[in-house]
Amino acid sequence: TKEQPRISDTIWTCLKGIANKVPFRSVLSSLKAVLNHEVKQMGEFDSIAKFLLEVLRLVQDREVSRARKEILQLFVCAAPVLIAQDAVGETTEIFLHALQEFCLHLSEKEFKEIFLRLLESFLDEKDDDKPLRSPLFPLVMSSLLTRLKSLFAPIFSESVLPIMIRDLNESFLDSGPAISERKRKRSSEEYEPLGRRGIAYLSCLSSFFDQFSGEIEVDTWNNIEGCLLQTLDERADDVPLDTISYCIANLAKSTSNCDSSRKEESHKRLQRLNHHLLERANPEAMGEHLDDPLLDSKHRQNAFLTIARCIRVTGEEYLTCLPESIPVLAETLEDETDEAVVFAAKEAFAAFQELSDHPLTFG
């Protein structure tokens, strides 16, 4: 039986041929055979990633344009080994750099094609025993957002955002953000810690809100808002406040992407988000009288600190929330005895004061 080609010899022979101006298509079948074998054997990802980058370096720009479909096949072929990685390390960065270099030669339509093929690989590997997809899924998405910015953000909005929200909701959260319906599940048997994968999802969403220059559809916004508020409610013990508060703040900031004719809608979104945060920060001042274990000191403090972050990240747009916020802040600062909550309320008040042209008073 003829021995299968190995990446250590055949690939470098092919690359040497490309370097010596042999047409790329002439060696493509050999490259695919070797790569397919390595992927089936789950070979060293380091070799596979460096191979893809080397192919792009050696193929002339003109030939990359002519052989786009063939090179796409190589990336799709390597995707299963990428997905099997546990974290974004040096080798994964090499793969993503190679992918970025290749994408620079593509039109928006062609880039969408290659991305959807890569996304298919991530979706195919999820099953009932995996509450979330590969830990690399949100990390790769974040990296592509950072590297390709406006080219990738619209595709992320259309193809990835619904998947991430669904994953978070199905895996870790109950449905519905209403404060009157929330009950914290404290039993470890009932509630799985969010863990690094879920936190990576939130970081990825935060990056998207920061990069996306379009307007998020109303239904999508409502779904995201509910998911993030519920995470703030129910995950205070296992999600760093910076992670969730930045995500909520960047969501608030994205309202500025509404065009001038829809400013009223933009302000309504901000006001509703702020209203939900105020409910959590001081429910009695908002007319809520609930015997809810969520309303402890830590949760109230987190809500006020999240408001402060929203103000500082969003800027002047957030002043539309000032009229409703001042009475709640006033009551908290005058009547509250919990020092941690008072400190957080002062942070929110100071953030509003930084935006205002005039000294703010409670009178």
Disulfide bonds with the S-S distance in Angstrom:
none
